[in-house]
């Protein structure tokens, strides 16, 4: 299959070990399979996927991931975390493990939600709430015709449909995957997708 740009999305406040652990596994497996991991930079799921993909790339197993960060009121959002991760990766592997992309200073956080979908070929929703930021990003991805994937079972299992992965599955708006290897097998079977370029 073609090498794709795959966005990994989830709650910045992801405080469940399952969500963060799955994000790390997905980020690493995507990188090893030759796909570029994209995140809208923040804490929680995004940071976990980004760090795992960067580690794999630094060892020569795949392409470096890309992170999108927003300017707002003259500052870079989560700038402290950006510097912390950059410094950590530089200590481990040397500079240049993550490709940073910054929005124009005029972007506001709500508008920033559309940036990731515009640059990816497919999106993976690790977890999220039906009315949260991940839901906005999933809606942008769907509007652009991007395929959306969610874990089948954990950490989005919710028969009442209160979590975003469960709701997307109930609405037939996403494809389920059993594990990171299964996700990459699904991606490998896709025809070549042309996006906007990261």
N, C-alpha and C positions, 0 to 999 in steps of 0.2 A: 504494500500500500504506500501511498504518498506520505511524505513527511508533512505533518499538519501543525498549525498553531492552535494549541488547545488551552483555553482559559480554565482555571481552577478557581471556584468561587465558594464562599461560605462565610459564616459569621465571624466578624472580627473579635467578638466576645466568646468565641468557641471555648467553652470551659470543660467540655467532655473529652476525656482521653480518647474515646473512639473516633471522634471527628478529626482531631489533630493527627492521630495515628494513621487514619485512612488518607488524609491529605498528604502526609509524608510518603506513604506507599504509592499513591497515585502519581505524585510529582516525580518520584524516582523512576517508576516504571515507564511513564511517558517519555522521560528523557532517554532512558536506555533503549526505547523503541524508536528513537530518532525524531520524536516530536518536540517542538518548542513549547515549553510551559509559559503561559502568560498569567499574570495576576494583576489585580488592581490593588496596589500595595497597602497593607495594613497588618494588624495583628491576627492572631488566631489561625484560621485555615490558610489564608493567603501566605503568611509568613512560613508556615510549615511546608507547604508545597514548594515555595520558592527556594527555601534552604535545601530541601532534599534534592531538587533538580540541579541546583548549583553544585552541590557536592558530587553528584554523578558526572556533571559536565567537567568539573575540575579534574576528575580522574580519567577523562577521555572517553566516557561511555556515551556521550550524546551532546546535543547542542546546548549552549548556555540559555537559561531562561530569560524572560524579559519582564520587567515590572513597570507599571504605569503609576506615577505619583502626581498628585494634583497640587497646583498653586492656589492659595486662597488668602486674600487680604495680605499679599506680599510675602507669604511664607509657604514653604513646602509642607503639606500635611504629613504627619508622622515622620517628620524629618529626622528626629532623634533615632527612631528605629531604623531608618535608612542608613544612617551613619554607623550605627551599632552593627548592623548586619554586614555592611561593606567592610568594616574594620575586621570583623571576625573572620570573614571569608578570605580577606587578604592575608591574615595571619596564617590561616590554614593552607591556602593554595596559591597565593599571589593575587594581584589585582585583576580586574576584568572578568570576574565570574558571572556577573549579572549585567544585562543591558538595561540601563535606566531610560525611561521615556517620561518627559514632564509635559503636562498640558500647558497651554498658554495661561498667563497670570489671571486672565478674566474668567476662567472656568470656575463655576461654583460646584460644590459637592454633588447636588442633584444632577447637574449636567454631566459630571464626570462618570456617572453610572453608565453612560452610553459608549464611552471610549473603548472599554474592553471588548464589548460585543462587536464593535466595528473592526477590530483588528484580529479577531480569532476566526478559525474555521469551524470549531466546535467548542462547546462549553460543558464543563463538568460541575454540577452543583453538589458539593459534599454535604452541606447541611444549610439550614436557614429557616426563617419564619415566613409565613405566607405574606405578611405585610412588611417584611424587612428589605434591606438593601439588595440581598441576593435575588429576591423576587423581581426587583426592578431590572437588574442585570439580565435575568432570564427572559423577561419580557422583551428587552431590547434585542437579545439574541434571536428570539423567535421571530420578531418583526423583520429581522435581516435574513431570515431563512437558515440560521445556523442550527445544527443539530445540538440538542441538549441531552445530557446523560445524568442519571442519578443512581446512587447505590441502591441495590435491591435488598432491603432489610435494614442494615445499620449504616450510619447512625440516624437515618431519616425515617425509620419505621414508625408509622403512626396511623392506625386504622381510621381514626377520626378525621384525618386530613389536615391537622393543624400545622404540621411542619411542611416546608416547601417541597422537599422531594416526594413526600406522600401525595401532596396535592397535584404536583405535576404528573405523577404516574396515574392518579385517578382521572385526570383530565386528558390523558393520552398525549401530553405535551412534552414528554421526555422518554428516553429509552433507558431501561434498567441495565445495570451491569453487576455481576456477582462479586468481582474482585478486580484489582488493577490489571492483571493479565487478561481477564475477559474483556475489560474496557479496550485495551490495546488491540485485541483480536477484532472487536467491533470496528474500530477505527481503520484497521488494515483492510477490512472488507469494503470500505467506502470508496466510491469513485473520487477522482481528484477534485478537490474543492478549491476554488479561487476566492480569496477574501481580499481585504484592503491592504494587507501587508503590515507586518509589525515593525 
